[in-house]
């Protein structure tokens, strides 16, 4: 369940990552990718780890976290 807040909720949100869903704990418009630091708008958030409680911007970022030795160097 995505908790939406009004347009005044700018800045980084605090999120609890659940199985197949997430819950906004503190309002904001984005979260940060744990690998790249990229801002991920909440309405575009697709990848996260429940165990690590962190978000990822792309599938490549997920792979880099779980298999760092095989991460593609850009």
C-alpha positions as CSV (number, residue, x, y, z in Angstrom):
1,X,0.0,0.0,0.0
2,X,1.5,3.3,-1.1
3,X,0.8,6.1,1.3
4,X,0.5,9.3,-0.7
5,X,1.0,12.7,0.8
6,X,0.2,16.1,-0.6
7,X,2.5,18.1,-3.0
8,X,4.1,19.7,0.0
9,X,6.0,16.5,0.7
10,X,9.2,17.3,-1.0
11,X,12.5,15.7,0.0
12,X,13.6,12.2,0.9
13,X,10.9,9.9,2.3
14,X,11.5,7.3,5.0
15,X,10.1,4.0,3.9
16,X,9.5,0.6,5.4
17,X,10.0,-2.1,2.7
18,X,7.6,-5.0,2.9
19,X,7.1,-8.1,0.9
20,X,5.6,-6.9,-2.4
21,X,4.8,-3.5,-1.0
22,X,6.2,-0.6,1.0
23,X,4.9,1.8,3.6
24,X,5.9,5.5,3.9
25,X,6.9,6.2,7.4
26,X,7.9,9.9,6.9
27,X,6.6,11.8,3.9
28,X,8.7,12.7,0.9
29,X,8.8,12.5,-2.8
30,X,11.7,10.1,-3.3
31,X,14.1,7.5,-1.8
32,X,17.8,7.0,-2.5
33,X,19.2,4.0,-4.3
34,X,21.5,2.2,-1.9
35,X,24.0,1.5,-4.7
36,X,24.1,4.6,-6.9
37,X,22.6,7.3,-4.6
38,X,20.2,8.2,-7.4
39,X,16.8,9.7,-6.3
40,X,14.0,7.3,-7.0
41,X,10.5,8.9,-7.1
42,X,8.1,6.9,-4.9
43,X,5.8,6.4,-7.8
44,X,8.6,4.8,-9.8
45,X,10.0,2.6,-6.9
46,X,10.1,-1.0,-8.1
47,X,13.1,-2.7,-6.6
48,X,14.0,-3.0,-2.9
49,X,15.2,-5.5,-0.3
50,X,13.0,-6.4,2.7
51,X,16.0,-7.9,4.6
52,X,18.3,-5.0,4.0
53,X,15.6,-2.3,4.1
54,X,17.0,-0.4,1.1
55,X,15.9,0.6,-2.3
56,X,17.5,0.1,-5.8
57,X,17.1,2.2,-8.9
58,X,17.5,-0.5,-11.4
59,X,17.9,-4.3,-11.7
60,X,21.6,-3.8,-12.3
61,X,21.8,-2.1,-8.9
62,X,20.1,-5.1,-7.3
63,X,22.7,-7.4,-8.9
64,X,25.5,-5.2,-7.8
65,X,24.4,-5.4,-4.2
66,X,23.9,-9.1,-4.1
67,X,26.8,-10.1,-6.4
68,X,29.4,-7.3,-6.0
69,X,32.3,-9.3,-7.6
70,X,30.3,-9.7,-10.8
71,X,29.1,-6.0,-11.0
72,X,29.6,-4.3,-14.3
73,X,32.1,-1.5,-14.0
74,X,30.9,1.6,-15.9
